[in-house]
Amino acid sequence: MTAIDRIKGISRPWLLAAVAAFLLVAGYATWTVLAPRESTDDAQVSGHVSPVAPRVSGTVTAVKVTDNQAVQAGDVLVELDRRDYELALQHAQATLAAAEAAARAARAGVPITRASATGDLDVAEAGTASAEAALQAAVREVEASRAKVEAARARIAEAQAEATRASQDVARLEPLAKKDEIPAQQYDRAVATATAATAAVTSAEAATREAEANLAVAEARRAQADTGLSGARARASAAATAPQQIALTEARAASADADVQRARAAVAQAELDLERTVVRAPVAGIVSRRSVEPGQVVEAGRPILALTSLADVWVTANFKETQVGEMRPGQRVDIDVDAFGGHTFHGRVESIAAATGATFSLLPPDNASGNFVKVVQRIPVRIALDADASGPGDAVLRPGMSVNATVHLR
């Protein structure tokens, strides 16, 4: 075998390996260069900017931070004058104490009212029964007295008739007695009978007057018993409202309890307002747009500064509508940041907006107006940075930085 043949035999495997490596590198380069992708320079870093506003109005007594200062959640930012809110808290506490005292008194009155009303009802019912019995007895007494009066009057009539007969007998016998035609004894007996009959009339009249007097007394007693029954029934009617009185007392106690709850809520609100005179950072971040100074009067709900978070940022890339047809969440993204000399960060497509940016503008275009000019719209795409994405040195991505975003569609 010649030397040339030996060289050819040795170099052929290496030549094949070199050709294969070249083909692999060329294929990868071709794939990298020609792989479908979409890029835009209409992109910027986005982040959370939290406006900070006091929850209560007041005069600023101290500002504890300066612009671009880093703060942690819960750090004191601004302090307001506390005196008005301390007085409001004292007033609310005094109102609560008064409401609690009134509630205790109202609750204590419930068992007293219940016992009193129930006892009055029992007494009134017993008094009504007694008055009814007294009236019935008085009615019976009146009836008995009337019967006695009638009997006495009947006896008067009987006695008068007997007296008249006896007088007539004396008148008939008197001439005969004078002539001695009848025994004197007979005439004397007739005179005695007439006298007794007259006395009987007198007695009957006296008995009648007594019976009539007793009848008047009985009728007076009946009238008194009737009046007593009316009073007892009135007291029973008043006592019959015992359930309503008890319910009213319980309602007043419940109302007093409600007043206590309302007063406690007022105290809690006053305490909360006093606590809110110290404005604290709701989140960690960098102080931005500070517009508050000591002595300034601030209003509740009006922002006085903002906190910008640098720990959670993302990229918002506004791609043309013709570029997002094949974009999907999860696709790889290369991000070149202008501030760091084009340093490339890596991320993933997180989401694609539901509408174009113009749709959410203050005055969105109305193509129905007739002045229609077709303009390529842009759709915001949110890109999340990889967890291990870092810049050169201590570089920090800040919201608003301009970037170039390239999405690898495959």
C-alpha positions, 0 to 999 in steps of 0.5 A: 500500500502506497503512502497516498493510499494510507493517507486516504484511508486515515483521512476518510473517517475524519472527513466524514465526521467534519462533513456531518458536523458542518451539516449540523452547524449549518442546519442549526444556523439555518433553523435559528436564522430562518425560524419564524419569529416576530419582533417589535420595538414598541415595548416597555417594562411594566410594573405595579405602581400603587397610589397611596392616599390617606383614608382620613382628612387632616393636617400633615404633621410629619413626612417620613420618606423622600423621593426614590426611597425604598420602603417596606410594607407597613413602614410609616410614610406620613403622619396626620394631626391626631387631636381631632380624632382623639376627641372624636374617640373620647366622644364615642366612648362616652356615648357608648358608656351612656348607651350601656347604662341605658341598656342595663336599666332597660333590661332590669326593667323587664322582670319588674314590669313582668312581675308587676303587670302579672300581679296587677292582672291577678289582683284585678281579676280577683277584684272583678270576681269579688265585685261581681259577687258583691253586686249579686248579693246587693241585688238579692238584698234589694229584691228581699227588701222590696218583698218586705216593703210589699208585705208591710204595705199589705199588712197596713191595708189589712190593719186598716181594714180591721181598724175600720171594721172595729170602729164600725162595731164600736159605732153600732154598739155604743147606742145599745150600750147607752140603753143597756141593751147589751152588756157593758163587757161586750161594748168594752171588748169592741172598743179594745178591739178598735184600739188594737186595730188602730195600733196595728195600723200604726205598727204596720205603717212603722214597719213599712217605713222601716222596710222602705228605708232598708230598701233604700239602703239596699239600693244604695249598696247595689249602686255602690256594688255596681260602681265597684264592679265598673271600677274593677272591670276598668282595672282588669281591662287596664291590667289585661294589657300586661302582655303588651306592657311586657312586650313594650318593655322588652322592645325598649330593652332591645332598642337599648341593646341596639343603641349599644351596638351602634355606639360600639361601632362608632367607637370602632370607627373612631379608633380606626380613624385615629389609627389611619392618621398614620399613613403606612406603606401598603406594599414594598416599593420605591417612593415616587411622585411625592406631593405632600409636605408638612403643614399641608391639609390633605383629603381622604382618598386623594393620592399623595405619593406612589409606590413603584414595585421593582420586584415584580415587573414584566414586559408589555409588547404592542405587536401589530395585529398581523404579527399575533396570528401564531402567537400563543402563551408559553412561547419563548421571548428574547428581550433586548433592553436599551438601558443595558446596551442591548443586554438580552433577557429571556421570558415567555409569552404570558397572555395576549390582550382581548382587544387592541389598545385603541379599543381601550383608549379615551376616545376609541375610533368609530369607523361608523362615522364615515371617516374610515382610514384603515390603520394597522392596530396593535395588540398588547402582549404580556411577557413574563420574565424568566425567574433566573433572568438577570442583567449585567452587574446590579442592573434593575429593570424599572417600569417604563424602560424601552425594550425590543421583544422577539417572540419565537413562534416555534 
